[in-house]
Amino acid sequence: MPTALIVEDEPEANQLLSMLVQLRGYRTESAFSGGEALDLIRRDPPDLVFLDLMLPDINGYEVCKSLKTRKATSLIPVIMVTARVAAENRMESFGVGADDYIPKPYMPDQIFQAMSDASSWQHRLGGSTIEGVIPFDPDSEEETQRLLGQLRNILVARTTLELDAINRIAAAIQDIWKDALCWRRQSHHRLETALGFHVQPDHLAITLRDTSGWLAENRFDPVERWPLSFAAACFDEVINEQPGHRMTFHKRYPPSAPPLPS
């Protein structure tokens, strides 16, 4: 039976959410602070975490960030359930790797849908190669950030890249995304761009596809185009497959450390 951890400091709210989750066949455990949640997860990682933002010790952002920067826990789905409903709270949650965000008060169907989405996401992670497409959608910036956060979580769990290298790659992708948004706002043209990724056992391939004119507008070296972080990402190869329309970046992983002698 799968396990869900409910991290909520209000006992009645914790119990109510636990009851709903149990209706979907999960065994539940409860934590009433961020520190207690991290201790429970380190001892016995759950299959799913429901996480409040406002906790008596450390906040939900810090709990989520801690989970999403550790290889053993970065792919555990984290669903924020909180009374903080401002857009910046959602964006910050996705920025630290949260997989979903449900504002309070919620309806049971919202909880059940989030659980279904988490199960579908975990199913996608079963193979040795993980691939996907992230639309660059200016009308849904939160969803783009959520998907970019999930890509970073995959890199933490499934590659031998150091966390600092993963953060540099994530920063380069953010620069590309911000450049596309800026072009759209200035040009008033529709942005038709997507980022595809293939996380393979030995390397990462990221492909930009654009049919709106953004990528073609300035055909210069990526390091010059996105100077704040692209050089720091240290991609091994950049292929301008269809100039102005398709560009692919490759990053090979360092070899894993050999096992210690017994």
C-alpha positions as a Markdown table, in Angstrom:
| # | Residue | x | y | z |
|---|---|---|---|---|
| 1 | Met | 0.0 | 0.0 | 0.0 |
| 2 | Pro | 1.5 | 3.4 | -0.9 |
| 3 | Thr | 2.1 | 6.0 | 1.8 |
| 4 | Ala | 1.3 | 9.7 | 1.9 |
| 5 | Leu | 2.8 | 12.1 | 4.4 |
| 6 | Ile | 0.5 | 14.9 | 5.5 |
| 7 | Val | 2.5 | 17.9 | 6.7 |
| 8 | Glu | 0.0 | 20.2 | 8.4 |
| 9 | Asp | 0.3 | 21.8 | 11.8 |
| 10 | Glu | -3.5 | 22.1 | 12.5 |
| 11 | Pro | -4.6 | 18.7 | 13.9 |
| 12 | Glu | -8.1 | 18.9 | 12.5 |
| 13 | Ala | -7.0 | 19.9 | 9.0 |
| 14 | Asn | -4.3 | 17.2 | 9.1 |
| 15 | Gln | -6.9 | 14.6 | 10.0 |
| 16 | Leu | -9.4 | 15.7 | 7.4 |
| 17 | Leu | -6.8 | 15.6 | 4.6 |
| 18 | Ser | -5.6 | 12.2 | 5.8 |
| 19 | Met | -9.1 | 10.8 | 5.6 |
| 20 | Leu | -9.5 | 12.0 | 2.0 |
| 21 | Val | -6.2 | 10.5 | 1.0 |
| 22 | Gln | -7.0 | 7.2 | 2.6 |
| 23 | Leu | -10.2 | 7.0 | 0.4 |
| 24 | Arg | -7.8 | 6.6 | -2.5 |
| 25 | Gly | -6.1 | 3.6 | -1.0 |
| 26 | Tyr | -3.1 | 5.3 | 0.7 |
| 27 | Arg | -1.8 | 4.7 | 4.2 |
| 28 | Thr | -1.1 | 8.1 | 5.8 |
| 29 | Glu | 1.4 | 9.4 | 8.3 |
| 30 | Ser | 1.2 | 12.9 | 9.8 |
| 31 | Ala | 3.8 | 15.5 | 10.6 |
| 32 | Phe | 3.0 | 18.8 | 12.4 |
| 33 | Ser | 6.2 | 20.7 | 11.7 |
| 34 | Gly | 8.8 | 20.9 | 9.0 |
| 35 | Gly | 11.5 | 19.3 | 11.1 |
| 36 | Glu | 9.3 | 16.4 | 12.0 |
| 37 | Ala | 8.4 | 15.9 | 8.3 |
| 38 | Leu | 12.1 | 15.9 | 7.2 |
| 39 | Asp | 12.9 | 13.3 | 10.0 |
| 40 | Leu | 10.1 | 11.0 | 8.9 |
| 41 | Ile | 11.1 | 11.3 | 5.2 |
| 42 | Arg | 14.7 | 10.5 | 5.9 |
| 43 | Arg | 13.8 | 7.4 | 7.9 |
| 44 | Asp | 11.1 | 6.1 | 5.5 |
| 45 | Pro | 10.5 | 8.1 | 2.3 |
| 46 | Pro | 6.7 | 8.2 | 1.5 |
| 47 | Asp | 5.3 | 7.9 | -2.0 |
| 48 | Leu | 3.6 | 11.3 | -1.8 |
| 49 | Val | 3.8 | 14.4 | 0.3 |
| 50 | Phe | 1.0 | 17.0 | 1.0 |
| 51 | Leu | 2.7 | 20.1 | 2.4 |
| 52 | Asp | 1.4 | 23.2 | 4.1 |
| 53 | Leu | 3.5 | 26.4 | 3.6 |
| 54 | Met | 2.9 | 27.9 | 7.1 |
| 55 | Leu | 4.5 | 25.6 | 9.7 |
| 56 | Pro | 5.7 | 26.4 | 13.2 |
| 57 | Asp | 9.4 | 25.9 | 12.6 |
| 58 | Ile | 10.6 | 26.0 | 9.0 |
| 59 | Asn | 8.3 | 26.9 | 6.2 |
| 60 | Gly | 7.1 | 24.6 | 3.4 |
| 61 | Tyr | 9.4 | 26.2 | 0.9 |
| 62 | Glu | 12.4 | 25.0 | 2.8 |
| 63 | Val | 11.0 | 21.6 | 3.4 |
| 64 | Cys | 10.3 | 21.2 | -0.3 |
| 65 | Lys | 13.7 | 22.6 | -1.3 |
| 66 | Ser | 15.4 | 20.1 | 1.0 |
| 67 | Leu | 13.5 | 17.2 | -0.6 |
| 68 | Lys | 14.1 | 18.3 | -4.2 |
| 69 | Thr | 17.8 | 18.8 | -3.8 |
| 70 | Arg | 18.5 | 15.2 | -2.6 |
| 71 | Lys | 18.8 | 12.4 | -5.0 |
| 72 | Ala | 16.9 | 9.9 | -2.8 |
| 73 | Thr | 13.8 | 12.2 | -2.5 |
| 74 | Ser | 13.7 | 14.6 | -5.4 |
| 75 | Leu | 11.2 | 12.6 | -7.3 |
| 76 | Ile | 8.7 | 12.2 | -4.5 |
| 77 | Pro | 5.7 | 14.3 | -5.6 |
| 78 | Val | 5.1 | 17.3 | -3.3 |
| 79 | Ile | 1.7 | 18.9 | -3.4 |
| 80 | Met | 1.4 | 22.2 | -1.6 |
| 81 | Val | -1.9 | 22.7 | 0.2 |
| 82 | Thr | -2.1 | 26.2 | 1.7 |
| 83 | Ala | -4.2 | 29.2 | 2.5 |
| 84 | Arg | -1.6 | 31.4 | 0.8 |
| 85 | Val | -3.2 | 31.9 | -2.6 |
| 86 | Ala | -1.2 | 34.8 | -4.1 |
| 87 | Ala | 0.4 | 34.2 | -7.5 |
| 88 | Glu | 3.9 | 34.8 | -6.1 |
| 89 | Asn | 3.4 | 31.9 | -3.6 |
| 90 | Arg | 2.6 | 29.5 | -6.4 |
| 91 | Met | 5.6 | 30.7 | -8.4 |
| 92 | Glu | 7.9 | 30.4 | -5.4 |
| 93 | Ser | 6.5 | 26.9 | -4.7 |
| 94 | Phe | 7.2 | 25.8 | -8.3 |
| 95 | Gly | 10.6 | 27.5 | -8.1 |
| 96 | Val | 11.7 | 25.1 | -5.3 |
| 97 | Gly | 10.3 | 22.1 | -7.2 |
| 98 | Ala | 6.8 | 21.5 | -6.0 |
| 99 | Asp | 4.7 | 19.3 | -8.3 |
| 100 | Asp | 1.3 | 20.8 | -7.6 |
| 101 | Tyr | -0.4 | 23.6 | -5.6 |
| 102 | Ile | -3.9 | 23.5 | -4.0 |
| 103 | Pro | -5.3 | 26.6 | -2.3 |
| 104 | Lys | -7.4 | 26.3 | 0.8 |
| 105 | Pro | -10.3 | 25.9 | 1.2 |
| 106 | Tyr | -10.2 | 23.0 | -1.3 |
| 107 | Met | -12.7 | 20.5 | -2.7 |
| 108 | Pro | -12.1 | 16.8 | -2.4 |
| 109 | Asp | -11.9 | 16.5 | -6.2 |
| 110 | Gln | -8.9 | 18.8 | -6.2 |
| 111 | Ile | -7.1 | 16.5 | -3.8 |
| 112 | Phe | -8.0 | 13.4 | -5.8 |
| 113 | Gln | -7.0 | 15.0 | -9.1 |
| 114 | Ala | -3.6 | 16.0 | -7.7 |
| 115 | Met | -3.1 | 12.4 | -6.5 |
| 116 | Ser | -4.0 | 11.1 | -10.0 |
| 117 | Asp | -1.6 | 13.5 | -11.6 |
| 118 | Ala | 1.2 | 12.5 | -9.2 |
| 119 | Ser | 0.6 | 8.8 | -10.0 |
| 120 | Ser | 0.7 | 9.5 | -13.8 |
| 121 | Trp | 3.9 | 11.5 | -13.3 |
| 122 | Gln | 5.6 | 8.7 | -11.4 |
| 123 | His | 4.6 | 6.2 | -14.1 |
| 124 | Arg | 6.4 | 8.3 | -16.7 |
| 125 | Leu | 9.6 | 8.0 | -14.7 |
| 126 | Gly | 9.9 | 4.3 | -14.9 |
| 127 | Gly | 12.2 | 3.9 | -17.9 |
| 128 | Ser | 15.9 | 4.5 | -18.3 |
| 129 | Thr | 15.2 | 7.4 | -20.6 |
| 130 | Ile | 12.9 | 10.2 | -19.6 |
| 131 | Glu | 11.6 | 12.6 | -22.2 |
| 132 | Gly | 9.1 | 15.4 | -22.4 |
| 133 | Val | 8.1 | 18.7 | -23.9 |
| 134 | Ile | 7.6 | 22.0 | -22.0 |
| 135 | Pro | 5.6 | 24.6 | -23.8 |
| 136 | Phe | 6.8 | 28.2 | -23.4 |
| 137 | Asp | 3.4 | 29.6 | -22.8 |
| 138 | Pro | 3.3 | 33.3 | -21.7 |
| 139 | Asp | -0.4 | 32.8 | -20.8 |
| 140 | Ser | 0.5 | 30.1 | -18.3 |
| 141 | Glu | 3.8 | 31.1 | -16.7 |
| 142 | Glu | 3.1 | 29.1 | -13.6 |
| 143 | Glu | 2.7 | 25.9 | -15.5 |
| 144 | Thr | 5.9 | 26.5 | -17.4 |
| 145 | Gln | 7.7 | 27.1 | -14.1 |
| 146 | Arg | 6.2 | 23.9 | -12.7 |
| 147 | Leu | 7.4 | 21.8 | -15.6 |
| 148 | Leu | 10.8 | 23.3 | -15.5 |
| 149 | Gly | 11.0 | 22.5 | -11.8 |
| 150 | Gln | 10.1 | 18.9 | -12.5 |
| 151 | Leu | 12.9 | 18.7 | -15.1 |
| 152 | Arg | 15.4 | 19.9 | -12.5 |
| 153 | Asn | 14.1 | 17.3 | -10.1 |
| 154 | Ile | 14.7 | 14.6 | -12.7 |
| 155 | Leu | 18.3 | 15.8 | -13.2 |
| 156 | Val | 18.9 | 15.6 | -9.5 |
| 157 | Ala | 17.6 | 12.0 | -9.3 |
| 158 | Arg | 18.7 | 10.4 | -12.5 |
| 159 | Thr | 22.1 | 11.9 | -13.4 |
| 160 | Thr | 25.5 | 12.0 | -11.9 |
| 161 | Leu | 25.7 | 15.8 | -12.3 |
| 162 | Glu | 26.5 | 17.7 | -9.1 |
| 163 | Leu | 23.8 | 20.0 | -7.7 |
| 164 | Asp | 25.8 | 23.1 | -8.7 |
| 165 | Ala | 26.0 | 21.9 | -12.3 |
| 166 | Ile | 22.2 | 21.2 | -12.3 |
| 167 | Asn | 21.5 | 24.7 | -10.9 |
| 168 | Arg | 23.6 | 26.3 | -13.7 |
| 169 | Ile | 21.7 | 24.4 | -16.4 |
| 170 | Ala | 18.4 | 25.4 | -14.8 |
| 171 | Ala | 19.6 | 29.0 | -14.7 |
| 172 | Ala | 20.5 | 28.9 | -18.4 |
| 173 | Ile | 17.0 | 27.5 | -19.2 |
| 174 | Gln | 15.5 | 30.3 | -17.2 |
| 175 | Asp | 17.5 | 32.9 | -19.2 |
| 176 | Ile | 16.2 | 31.4 | -22.4 |
| 177 | Trp | 12.6 | 31.4 | -21.1 |
| 178 | Lys | 12.9 | 35.1 | -19.9 |
| 179 | Asp | 14.3 | 36.1 | -23.3 |
| 180 | Ala | 11.4 | 34.5 | -25.1 |
| 181 | Leu | 8.9 | 36.3 | -22.8 |
| 182 | Cys | 10.6 | 39.6 | -23.4 |
| 183 | Trp | 10.5 | 39.1 | -27.2 |
| 184 | Arg | 6.8 | 38.3 | -27.0 |
| 185 | Arg | 6.0 | 41.4 | -24.9 |
| 186 | Gln | 8.1 | 43.7 | -27.2 |
| 187 | Ser | 7.0 | 42.3 | -30.5 |
| 188 | His | 3.4 | 41.6 | -29.6 |
| 189 | His | 3.6 | 38.4 | -31.7 |
| 190 | Arg | 2.4 | 35.0 | -30.6 |
| 191 | Leu | 5.1 | 32.9 | -29.0 |
| 192 | Glu | 5.1 | 29.4 | -30.5 |
| 193 | Thr | 8.1 | 27.8 | -28.7 |
| 194 | Ala | 8.7 | 24.6 | -26.8 |
| 195 | Leu | 11.6 | 23.0 | -25.0 |
| 196 | Gly | 12.0 | 19.3 | -25.4 |
| 197 | Phe | 14.3 | 17.2 | -23.2 |
| 198 | His | 15.7 | 13.7 | -23.3 |
| 199 | Val | 17.3 | 12.6 | -20.0 |
| 200 | Gln | 19.3 | 9.6 | -21.0 |
| 201 | Pro | 21.6 | 7.3 | -19.0 |
| 202 | Asp | 24.8 | 9.1 | -20.1 |
| 203 | His | 23.7 | 12.5 | -21.3 |
| 204 | Leu | 21.1 | 15.2 | -21.4 |
| 205 | Ala | 19.7 | 16.7 | -24.7 |
| 206 | Ile | 17.6 | 19.9 | -24.6 |
| 207 | Thr | 16.0 | 21.1 | -27.8 |
| 208 | Leu | 14.4 | 24.5 | -28.5 |
| 209 | Arg | 11.8 | 24.5 | -31.3 |
| 210 | Asp | 10.4 | 27.8 | -32.4 |
| 211 | Thr | 8.0 | 28.8 | -35.3 |
| 212 | Ser | 7.1 | 32.3 | -34.1 |
| 213 | Gly | 10.3 | 34.1 | -35.2 |
| 214 | Trp | 11.8 | 34.6 | -31.7 |
| 215 | Leu | 14.7 | 32.2 | -32.2 |
| 216 | Ala | 15.5 | 33.5 | -35.7 |
| 217 | Glu | 15.5 | 37.2 | -34.7 |
| 218 | Asn | 19.1 | 37.1 | -33.4 |
| 219 | Arg | 21.3 | 34.4 | -34.9 |
| 220 | Phe | 24.3 | 34.7 | -32.8 |
| 221 | Asp | 26.2 | 32.5 | -30.4 |
| 222 | Pro | 24.2 | 31.3 | -27.4 |
| 223 | Val | 26.8 | 32.5 | -25.0 |
| 224 | Glu | 26.4 | 36.0 | -26.4 |
| 225 | Arg | 22.6 | 35.7 | -26.6 |
| 226 | Trp | 22.2 | 34.5 | -23.0 |
| 227 | Pro | 25.3 | 35.8 | -21.3 |
| 228 | Leu | 24.2 | 35.7 | -17.7 |
| 229 | Ser | 24.3 | 32.0 | -17.3 |
| 230 | Phe | 24.7 | 30.1 | -20.5 |
| 231 | Ala | 28.5 | 29.9 | -20.4 |
| 232 | Ala | 28.4 | 28.7 | -16.8 |
| 233 | Ala | 26.1 | 25.8 | -17.9 |
| 234 | Cys | 29.1 | 24.4 | -19.8 |
| 235 | Phe | 27.1 | 22.5 | -22.5 |
| 236 | Asp | 29.4 | 20.0 | -24.3 |
| 237 | Glu | 27.8 | 20.7 | -27.7 |
| 238 | Val | 25.4 | 23.1 | -29.3 |
| 239 | Ile | 23.8 | 22.2 | -32.7 |
| 240 | Asn | 21.9 | 24.7 | -34.7 |
| 241 | Glu | 20.0 | 22.1 | -36.6 |
| 242 | Gln | 17.5 | 24.4 | -38.3 |
| 243 | Pro | 18.9 | 27.9 | -38.0 |
| 244 | Gly | 16.3 | 30.1 | -36.5 |
| 245 | His | 13.9 | 27.3 | -35.8 |
| 246 | Arg | 15.6 | 24.4 | -33.9 |
| 247 | Met | 18.7 | 24.4 | -31.6 |
| 248 | Thr | 19.9 | 21.5 | -29.4 |
| 249 | Phe | 22.2 | 21.5 | -26.4 |
| 250 | His | 24.0 | 18.4 | -25.2 |
| 251 | Lys | 25.4 | 17.8 | -21.7 |
| 252 | Arg | 27.3 | 14.6 | -20.9 |
| 253 | Tyr | 27.4 | 13.4 | -17.3 |
| 254 | Pro | 30.6 | 12.6 | -15.4 |
| 255 | Pro | 31.2 | 8.9 | -14.7 |
| 256 | Ser | 29.7 | 7.6 | -11.5 |
| 257 | Ala | 32.1 | 6.8 | -8.7 |
| 258 | Pro | 33.2 | 3.2 | -8.5 |
| 259 | Pro | 31.9 | 1.2 | -5.5 |
| 260 | Leu | 34.1 | 1.2 | -2.5 |
| 261 | Pro | 36.0 | -2.1 | -1.8 |
| 262 | Ser | 34.3 | -4.3 | 0.8 |
